[in-house]
Amino acid sequence: MTSKFDELIIPGLFDSGPEHWQSHWLRNRPQALKVDLGAWDDPTTDQWVARLDRAIARRRQPVFLVAHSLGCLAVAWWAQQASTDRLHKVKAALLVTPPDVDRPDAHRLVRRFAPAPGTRLPFPSILVASRSDPHASFSSVADLAQLWGARLIDAGDAGHINVESGADDWPDGIALLDRLRLDHARHAGSSHVRVPARHPIGKRNRPA
């Protein structure tokens, strides 16, 4: 398994509080680094994508992205616009409970990231969906997984996988991230590896 790497933690709208699983990981995993997207309570797609791009550009080691909620959309938009050298730094992404930005009743700040990008991600990814997420239906996240070429994980009735849903430090998520790292290590000699889309196991343009 790759011994030197960075895990870039990418929160969603309003940031991740001190008891969020992302914050637990930041405290307990020395390779974990938070991406400060800025304007947590007034985000724009352009700002979040630009800040994510700068954070990735600064890393000298392989990068694994760990995004929650609206942070997943920042990753997807970034991947659609990033330069080849930036994309090559990212080895895989763990994307957890993205909101349905196209839903008419979505939060007005979430709607700023609509429409959800429909381009396949150029790196392996796992997309975690909950069947009781108040911000997206399971089917809408499954559709995103297919569009993005991500492996879909059915988390069951797990809410939004945050503090309110009792995720705590979310050890299941650590196991998924370790799976991505192991997959990368096994195929380190390949120029590109795509994790195939998979259903439950346990082209639209951006608006001006």
C-alpha positions, 0 to 999 in steps of 0.5 A: 500500500502507498506509504506516502500520500495525502488525504484531502478532507473536503467538507460541505456547506457550513463546514464540518463541525468538531464532532463530524467524522471528517473532523475526527479523521483530521485529528486522528490521521496524520496524513489528513489535511483539510481543504479550506474552501472558504465562504462556508455559508455563502459558497460559489462553484468558482470559488470552491473549485479554485480553492480546491485546485490550489490545495491539490497543486500544493501537494507533492505526494499522491492525493486521495480526496475525501468529500462530504455533501456539497464538497462532492460537487466541488470535486466533480466540477473541479475534475471537469475543469482541471489541468492534466497535471493536477488530475494526475495528482489525484489517485482516487476519491471517496464521495459521501452523500452528495445532495441533489442540487437539481431538486427544486426544493434544494437549499438555495445555496446548494442550488448554486452548484446545479446542474450536477456535472455529468462527466465521468471522473478521470480517477477511481471513486467510491460514491456512498449513498444513504436511503434516508438522506434528507438531501437526496434520494437514493436513486438520484445518487445512484444516477450520479454514480453511473454518470461519474463512473463511481462504485456505488455503496449502499449505506442503508438508512444512514441519514446524511452520514453526519453528526445528526445521523450518529456517524461519529468517527465513521469506521466504515468510511475508513474501510472504504478509503483503505479499499481505494488505497489498496486498489491504487497500490495494486495497480500502481504500474498502470497509467490509469485505473477506473473502478467500475460502477457497481450497485449496492454491496453492503451531458449537461453543461455548467451554467454561465 
